[in-house]
C-alpha cells in the first residue's frame, strides 16, 4: 500500500513537470485544464471520506459548479475508477445540484457567490477544489495556482477537517498550507 502511495505522489509531480514544459521531440504542450483534470483525479486518491459519505452509492461524483473551462478533459475521467468507484462527471450552475458531489470544482465564474456556496456546503463531506486567487483562504480545500509555469496548489486543511475529510500527509507535503 505504501509503495502504491509513493508511486502516486511521483505521478502527480511528473504531471506538473510535463504540463509546464514541452515533451522532447513534440510540439504539443498539455493544456492547463488537462493537467488540472489529472490533478483532480490523483488528488482524490489522497482523500479519506467519512464512512457514511456516499457509502450506498456505486459512483464517485466529480462535480463542476459554474463555467466549464476543461475542454472535455473532465469527460475523460467519466467511468474511470477512483477509490473503488466509477467516476460520474456532473456539471451544474446551481449549488443545490452540487450537494451530492464527492469532489466539487468551483469555477472562477462563481467568485461573487463563493461565500454563500461555501456556507451551503459547510460541514458536508465534499472536497472543494478551485483555481481562483484567495479561494483557499475563504474555505476551498484545494486551490490550484500557477508558479513558474507549473501548476501548484494550496491546501486549507482546516476546511477539510471541518467537513470530516482527511487529507493524507503525502498530499499535505506537496501543497502550500493556508489558514482561513
Beta strands, then each sheet from edge to edge (+ up, - down):
strand 1: 47-48
strand 2: 59-65
strand 3: 81-82
strand 4: 85-92
strand 5: 103-106
strand 6: 127-130
strand 7: 142-147
strand 8: 150-155
strand 9: 166-167
strand 10: 176-177
sheet 1: 1+ 9-
sheet 2: 3+ 4- 2- 5- 6- 7- 8+ 10+
end
